[in-house]
Amino acid sequence: MTALSDISAFLHGILQIIFTLLLLISMIDMIVVVSTRANASYFLISLILLVFGFVFLRVLIDAADAHVEGNYGWFGHIPALLMFLIVFLYACVSIGSLLHLIRWKNSHITQQSIKESIDMIPTGLCYYLSGGMPILVNHKMTELCLAITGQEVLNAEQFWNKLLEVSTDGNIIRLSDDSFYSFSRKRLSLEDDEIYELIATNVTTQYRPSQKLKEENIRLEQMNRRLRKYNQNVEEVTREQEMLAAKVRIHDQIGHLLLSTKRVLSMNSEIAEREKILRLWQQDTTLLIQNPSQASSESIFCDLADAAASLGITILYDGDLPRSGLYDSSLLMLIIHECLTNAFSHAHATELYIDFDTSGEVFHICCSNNGKVPENPIIEGGGLSNLRRHVEDRGGSMVIRDTPVFELSITLPKGGEDYFG
């Protein structure tokens, strides 16, 4: 039978290479046993295989050296077939042990399998001791920490403080990929130790619509501010146009009055006709009240009273007067101005009654006088038609009654800076 000393140097090298590879498998086997903390039998088998592998590899190396020097010891008489058989058996046991250990690892719950399962979940998890030392961090939490701070979780307490600084409402963080994560922390008790649990949950699906709604509300608020500014500009332009039209009308009236006065004076008309012209001059010059846009709300009633007194009319108010600053004074002046004009021109009244009612949900104004009752149904002319348009533009209503006395009733909604309060 061929002895170990009779085989060639090439076969010695082949044996060493094969056995070195098998020894690496045994080392891997031992690493898996230690990492999975398998039972003692697996550990004992792996240890025996590893020790035997190192011893037998040493024998093979010495045999190769002795072959080169031509001086074999006792192992030179070992049959070569036995050596190959030992290598074959060692390969079968090592590989079989590793495969069996892998099957056992896949079918049993180990600490490594727990870590792997935690790494697979999409929620970020971090458990750390008081002071910030992490004891368990999964892959998702590591990714989030890298995205937020630029480094891994080295101190979980510092990481939590950083989250509080950069988070929005509800400890929500917006990442660069436009995803949103909600972070929460809980304190746990484990025997005598305090452990903190840090959880990161992806809330992109729930939070993104609310974020878009918030951005849309901001955009709409900006648009509303622009619209309110635009409405204010429109009202100012409209008011200026109305004032300009009123000035043109007054200019035309005074022009006609001047022509009529010139005609009456040049023709030596009767005293009655001259008194009529004088009355028209008194009406037009007295009712040229200051520009409503320039009048303060506190001086409205004083100005109207002065204008009425010059016409021989007393204004009597009933009810609570509108508080200052709750309404545009131009509409109030326009209402009383129109009633004063009609009371002087058509009813020849000496008293004008203005009733205010602010007790209900609307603001009510009722105007009447002690003058003569209209003989015919009232047909709205320029003044009343213009007043109705102003009232209805502001959401109000206007009713005219001619029996038993002339009465102008106006209702306006309350609320906001554009209405009575």
C-alpha positions as CSV (number, residue, x, y, z in Angstrom):
1,M,0.0,0.0,0.0
2,T,1.3,3.4,-0.9
3,A,2.5,5.3,2.2
4,L,2.4,9.0,2.7
5,S,6.1,9.3,2.1
6,D,5.6,7.8,-1.4
7,I,3.2,10.4,-2.8
8,S,4.5,13.3,-4.8
9,A,5.0,16.9,-3.7
10,F,2.0,17.9,-5.9
11,L,-0.4,15.6,-4.0
12,H,1.0,17.0,-0.7
13,G,0.1,20.5,-1.9
14,I,-3.3,19.4,-3.0
15,L,-4.0,17.9,0.4
16,Q,-2.9,21.1,2.2
17,I,-5.1,23.3,-0.1
18,I,-8.2,21.1,0.4
19,F,-7.7,20.8,4.1
20,T,-7.1,24.6,4.5
21,L,-10.5,25.2,2.7
22,L,-12.2,22.7,5.0
23,L,-10.6,24.4,8.0
24,L,-12.1,27.7,6.9
25,I,-15.5,26.0,6.7
26,S,-15.0,24.8,10.3
27,M,-14.1,28.3,11.4
28,I,-17.3,29.6,9.7
29,D,-19.2,26.9,11.5
30,M,-17.8,28.1,14.8
31,I,-18.6,31.7,14.0
32,V,-22.2,30.8,13.2
33,V,-22.5,28.8,16.5
34,V,-21.2,31.7,18.5
35,S,-23.3,34.3,16.8
36,T,-26.6,32.3,17.0
37,R,-25.8,31.0,20.5
38,A,-26.8,27.5,19.5
39,N,-26.9,24.7,22.1
40,A,-23.8,23.1,23.7
41,S,-23.8,20.1,21.3
42,Y,-23.3,22.3,18.3
43,F,-20.6,24.2,20.0
44,L,-18.8,21.0,21.1
45,I,-18.9,19.6,17.6
46,S,-17.6,22.8,16.1
47,L,-14.8,23.0,18.6
48,I,-13.7,19.5,18.0
49,L,-13.7,20.0,14.3
50,L,-11.7,23.2,14.6
51,V,-9.1,21.7,16.9
52,F,-8.8,18.6,14.8
53,G,-8.4,20.7,11.7
54,F,-5.6,22.7,13.0
55,V,-3.7,19.6,14.3
56,F,-4.2,17.6,11.0
57,L,-3.2,20.6,8.9
58,R,0.0,20.8,10.9
59,V,0.7,17.1,10.3
60,L,0.2,17.7,6.5
61,I,2.6,20.7,6.6
62,D,5.2,18.7,8.4
63,A,4.8,15.8,6.0
64,A,5.3,18.1,3.0
65,D,8.5,19.5,4.6
66,A,9.8,16.0,5.4
67,H,9.1,15.0,1.8
68,V,11.3,17.8,0.6
69,E,14.1,17.0,3.0
70,G,13.7,13.2,2.6
71,N,13.5,12.6,6.3
72,Y,10.1,11.3,7.3
73,G,9.2,10.6,10.9
74,W,6.6,8.1,12.1
75,F,3.8,9.7,9.9
76,G,5.8,8.9,6.8
77,H,4.5,5.3,7.1
78,I,0.8,6.3,7.3
79,P,-1.0,5.0,4.3
80,A,-1.8,7.8,1.8
81,L,-5.3,6.3,1.3
82,L,-6.0,6.7,5.0
83,M,-5.0,10.4,4.8
84,F,-7.3,11.0,1.8
85,L,-10.1,9.1,3.7
86,I,-9.6,11.3,6.8
87,V,-9.7,14.4,4.6
88,F,-12.9,13.2,2.9
89,L,-14.6,12.4,6.3
90,Y,-13.5,15.7,7.7
91,A,-15.1,17.5,4.7
92,C,-18.3,15.5,5.1
93,V,-18.6,16.3,8.8
94,S,-17.6,20.0,8.4
95,I,-19.9,20.7,5.5
96,G,-22.8,18.6,7.0
97,S,-22.4,20.3,10.3
98,L,-22.5,23.8,8.7
99,L,-25.6,22.9,6.6
100,H,-27.4,21.4,9.6
101,L,-26.6,24.5,11.7
102,I,-27.9,26.8,8.9
103,R,-31.2,24.8,8.8
104,W,-31.4,24.9,12.6
105,K,-30.8,28.7,12.5
106,N,-33.6,29.2,9.9
107,S,-36.1,27.1,11.9
108,H,-35.4,28.6,15.4
109,I,-35.7,32.1,16.9
110,T,-32.4,33.5,17.8
111,Q,-31.1,36.9,18.8
112,Q,-29.8,37.4,15.3
113,S,-33.1,36.5,13.8
114,I,-34.8,39.0,16.1
115,K,-32.4,41.7,14.9
116,E,-32.9,40.7,11.3
117,S,-36.7,40.9,11.6
118,I,-36.5,44.3,13.3
119,D,-34.3,45.5,10.5
120,M,-36.9,44.4,7.9
121,I,-39.8,46.5,9.3
122,P,-40.4,49.9,7.7
123,T,-40.8,51.6,11.1
124,G,-37.7,53.1,12.6
125,L,-36.8,51.7,16.1
126,C,-34.2,52.7,18.6
127,Y,-33.7,51.4,22.2
128,Y,-31.2,53.2,24.3
129,L,-30.2,53.5,28.0
130,S,-30.5,56.6,30.0
131,G,-27.7,58.9,28.9
132,G,-28.1,58.1,25.2
133,M,-26.1,54.8,24.7
134,P,-28.0,52.8,22.0
135,I,-28.5,49.1,22.6
136,L,-30.7,48.3,19.5
137,V,-31.1,50.3,16.3
138,N,-32.6,49.0,13.1
139,H,-31.7,49.9,9.6
140,K,-34.6,52.4,9.1
141,M,-33.7,54.4,12.1
142,T,-30.1,54.5,11.0
143,E,-31.2,55.8,7.6
144,L,-33.3,58.5,9.2
145,C,-30.6,59.6,11.5
146,L,-28.1,59.8,8.6
147,A,-30.7,61.9,6.6
148,I,-31.4,64.3,9.5
149,T,-28.0,64.6,11.3
150,G,-25.5,63.2,8.7
151,Q,-24.3,60.5,11.0
152,E,-25.4,57.3,12.6
153,V,-27.0,57.0,16.0
154,L,-24.1,57.5,18.3
155,N,-26.0,59.1,21.1
156,A,-29.7,58.6,21.0
157,E,-30.5,61.3,23.6
158,Q,-28.7,63.9,21.5
159,F,-30.5,62.6,18.4
160,W,-33.9,63.1,20.2
161,N,-33.0,66.7,21.2
162,K,-32.0,67.4,17.6
163,L,-35.4,66.1,16.5
164,L,-37.2,68.5,18.9
165,E,-35.3,71.4,17.4
166,V,-36.1,70.7,13.7
167,S,-39.5,69.1,14.0
168,T,-42.8,70.8,13.2
169,D,-46.1,70.2,14.9
170,G,-46.4,66.8,16.5
171,N,-42.7,66.0,16.2
172,I,-43.0,65.6,12.4
173,I,-39.9,65.8,10.2
174,R,-39.9,66.5,6.5
175,L,-37.0,64.8,4.7
176,S,-35.3,65.8,1.5
177,D,-37.3,63.3,-0.5
178,D,-40.6,65.0,0.5
179,S,-41.5,62.2,2.9
180,F,-42.8,62.9,6.5
181,Y,-41.9,60.9,9.6
182,S,-43.5,61.2,13.0
183,F,-41.2,60.6,16.0
184,S,-42.3,59.5,19.5
185,R,-40.4,58.5,22.6
186,K,-41.5,56.2,25.5
187,R,-39.8,55.3,28.7
188,L,-39.7,51.6,29.6
189,S,-38.7,49.8,32.8
190,L,-36.6,46.7,32.5
191,E,-35.7,45.2,36.0
192,D,-33.6,48.0,37.5
193,D,-32.7,49.8,34.3
194,E,-34.6,52.5,32.4
195,I,-34.8,52.0,28.7
196,Y,-36.1,54.5,26.2
197,E,-37.9,53.5,23.0
198,L,-37.7,55.8,20.0
199,I,-40.1,55.1,17.2
200,A,-40.2,56.8,13.7
201,T,-43.4,56.2,11.7
202,N,-43.9,57.2,8.1
203,V,-47.0,59.5,8.0
204,T,-46.5,60.8,4.4
205,T,-49.9,59.5,3.3
206,Q,-51.7,61.1,6.2
207,Y,-49.7,64.3,6.6
208,R,-49.2,65.4,3.0
209,P,-52.9,66.2,2.3
210,S,-53.1,68.3,5.4
211,Q,-49.8,70.0,4.5
212,K,-51.2,70.8,1.0
213,L,-54.4,72.0,2.6
214,K,-52.5,74.3,4.9
215,E,-50.5,75.7,2.0
216,E,-53.7,76.1,0.0
217,N,-55.2,78.0,2.9
218,I,-52.2,80.3,3.1
219,R,-52.5,80.9,-0.6
220,L,-56.3,81.6,-0.3
221,E,-55.7,84.0,2.6
222,Q,-53.2,85.9,0.5
223,M,-55.7,86.0,-2.3
224,N,-58.5,87.2,0.1
225,R,-56.2,90.0,1.3
226,R,-55.7,91.0,-2.3
227,L,-59.4,90.8,-3.1
228,R,-60.2,92.9,0.0
229,K,-57.7,95.5,-1.0
230,Y,-59.2,95.4,-4.5
231,N,-62.7,95.9,-3.1
232,Q,-61.5,98.8,-1.1
233,N,-60.0,100.4,-4.2
234,V,-63.2,99.7,-6.1
235,E,-65.3,101.3,-3.3
236,E,-63.0,104.4,-3.2
237,V,-63.2,104.7,-7.0
238,T,-67.0,104.3,-7.0
239,R,-67.3,106.8,-4.2
240,E,-65.1,109.3,-6.0
241,Q,-67.2,108.8,-9.2
242,E,-70.4,109.4,-7.3
243,M,-69.0,112.5,-5.6
244,L,-67.8,113.7,-9.1
245,A,-71.3,113.1,-10.5
246,A,-72.9,114.9,-7.5
247,K,-70.6,117.9,-8.0
248,V,-71.4,117.9,-11.7
249,R,-75.1,117.8,-10.9
250,I,-74.8,120.6,-8.3
251,H,-72.8,122.6,-10.8
252,D,-75.6,122.2,-13.4
253,Q,-78.2,123.1,-10.8
254,I,-76.4,126.2,-9.7
255,G,-76.0,127.1,-13.4
256,H,-79.7,126.8,-14.1
257,L,-80.4,128.6,-10.8
258,L,-78.2,131.5,-11.9
259,L,-79.9,131.7,-15.2
260,S,-83.3,131.7,-13.6
261,T,-82.2,134.3,-11.0
262,K,-80.9,136.5,-13.8
263,R,-84.2,136.2,-15.7
264,V,-86.3,137.0,-12.6
265,L,-84.2,140.0,-11.7
266,S,-84.1,141.4,-15.2
267,M,-87.9,141.0,-15.7
268,N,-88.9,142.6,-12.4
269,S,-90.9,139.5,-11.5
270,E,-93.5,139.3,-8.7
271,I,-92.5,138.9,-5.1
272,A,-93.8,135.3,-5.0
273,E,-91.6,134.2,-7.9
274,R,-88.6,136.0,-6.2
275,E,-89.3,134.2,-3.0
276,K,-89.4,130.9,-4.9
277,I,-86.0,131.6,-6.3
278,L,-84.7,132.6,-2.9
279,R,-86.1,129.3,-1.5
280,L,-84.3,127.3,-4.2
281,W,-81.0,129.1,-3.4
282,Q,-81.5,128.4,0.3
283,Q,-82.0,124.7,-0.4
284,D,-79.1,124.2,-2.8
285,T,-76.6,126.2,-0.7
286,T,-77.6,124.6,2.6
287,L,-77.5,121.0,1.4
288,L,-73.9,121.3,0.1
289,I,-72.6,119.4,3.1
290,Q,-69.0,118.4,3.3
291,N,-67.6,115.4,1.4
292,P,-68.8,112.3,3.3
293,S,-65.4,110.7,2.9
294,Q,-63.8,113.5,4.7
295,A,-66.4,113.7,7.6
296,S,-65.7,112.0,10.8
297,S,-68.5,109.7,12.2
298,E,-68.7,111.8,15.3
299,S,-69.5,115.0,13.3
300,I,-72.2,113.4,11.1
301,F,-75.2,114.1,13.3
302,C,-74.0,117.6,14.1
303,D,-73.5,118.5,10.5
304,L,-76.9,117.2,9.5
305,A,-78.6,119.0,12.4
306,D,-76.9,122.3,11.4
307,A,-78.0,121.8,7.8
308,A,-81.5,121.0,8.8
309,A,-81.7,124.0,11.2
310,S,-80.7,126.4,8.4
311,L,-83.7,125.0,6.5
312,G,-86.0,125.5,9.4
313,I,-86.2,121.7,10.1
314,T,-85.5,119.9,13.4
315,I,-84.2,116.4,13.3
316,L,-85.5,114.2,16.1
317,Y,-83.7,110.9,16.7
318,D,-85.2,107.9,18.4
319,G,-83.3,104.8,19.5
320,D,-79.6,104.1,19.9
321,L,-77.5,106.0,17.5
322,P,-74.9,104.0,15.5
323,R,-71.6,103.7,17.3
324,S,-68.6,105.4,15.9
325,G,-66.4,103.5,13.5
326,L,-68.9,100.6,12.8
327,Y,-70.0,101.9,9.4
328,D,-69.0,103.9,6.4
329,S,-70.5,107.3,7.2
330,S,-71.3,108.1,3.6
331,L,-74.4,105.8,3.5
332,L,-75.8,107.1,6.7
333,M,-75.4,110.7,5.5
334,L,-76.9,109.8,2.2
335,I,-80.0,108.3,3.8
336,I,-80.7,111.3,6.1
337,H,-79.6,113.8,3.4
338,E,-82.2,112.3,1.0
339,C,-85.0,112.3,3.7
340,L,-84.1,115.9,4.6
341,T,-84.2,117.0,1.0
342,N,-87.6,115.4,0.4
343,A,-89.0,116.8,3.7
344,F,-87.9,120.4,2.7
345,S,-88.7,120.3,-1.0
346,H,-91.9,118.2,-1.2
347,A,-93.5,118.0,2.3
348,H,-92.5,121.5,3.6
349,A,-92.0,119.8,7.0
350,T,-90.6,121.4,10.1
351,E,-89.6,118.2,11.9
352,L,-87.8,115.1,10.6
353,Y,-88.1,111.8,12.6
354,I,-85.3,109.3,12.4
355,D,-85.8,106.0,14.3
356,F,-82.9,103.6,14.8
357,D,-83.5,100.0,15.8
358,T,-80.4,97.8,16.5
359,S,-81.9,95.2,18.8
360,G,-82.5,92.5,16.2
361,E,-80.3,90.7,13.8
362,V,-80.5,93.6,11.3
363,F,-80.1,97.3,11.6
364,H,-83.4,99.2,10.9
365,I,-83.8,102.9,10.0
366,C,-87.2,104.5,9.6
367,C,-87.6,108.1,8.4
368,S,-90.7,110.2,8.4
369,N,-91.8,113.9,8.8
370,N,-94.6,116.1,10.0
371,G,-95.1,117.6,6.5
372,K,-98.1,117.2,4.2
373,V,-98.9,113.7,3.0
374,P,-98.2,113.0,-0.7
375,E,-101.2,113.4,-2.8
376,N,-100.1,110.9,-5.5
377,P,-98.2,107.6,-5.3
378,I,-94.5,108.2,-5.0
379,I,-92.4,107.6,-8.1
380,E,-88.8,107.1,-7.3
381,G,-86.6,109.7,-9.0
382,G,-82.9,110.2,-9.1
383,G,-82.4,110.7,-5.4
384,L,-84.4,107.7,-4.2
385,S,-83.3,105.5,-7.0
386,N,-79.7,106.2,-6.2
387,L,-80.3,105.6,-2.5
388,R,-82.0,102.2,-3.2
389,R,-79.0,101.2,-5.3
390,H,-76.6,102.0,-2.5
391,V,-78.7,100.1,0.1
392,E,-79.2,97.0,-2.1
393,D,-75.4,96.9,-3.0
394,R,-74.8,96.5,0.7
395,G,-77.2,93.6,1.1
396,G,-80.1,95.8,2.5
397,S,-83.6,96.6,1.4
398,M,-85.7,99.8,1.1
399,V,-89.4,100.3,1.4
400,I,-91.4,103.5,0.7
401,R,-94.8,104.1,2.2
402,D,-97.0,107.1,1.4
403,T,-100.0,106.4,3.7
404,P,-101.0,107.5,6.3
405,V,-97.7,109.5,6.2
406,F,-94.6,109.5,4.1
407,E,-92.2,106.9,5.5
408,L,-88.9,105.6,4.3
409,S,-87.9,102.2,5.9
410,I,-84.4,100.8,5.3
411,T,-83.0,97.5,6.6
412,L,-79.3,96.7,6.6
413,P,-77.5,93.5,7.8
414,K,-75.2,93.6,10.8
415,G,-71.6,92.4,11.0
416,G,-68.2,93.3,9.7
417,E,-66.7,96.6,9.2
418,D,-69.0,97.5,6.3
419,Y,-72.2,97.4,8.3
420,F,-73.8,98.8,11.4
421,G,-73.2,97.1,14.7
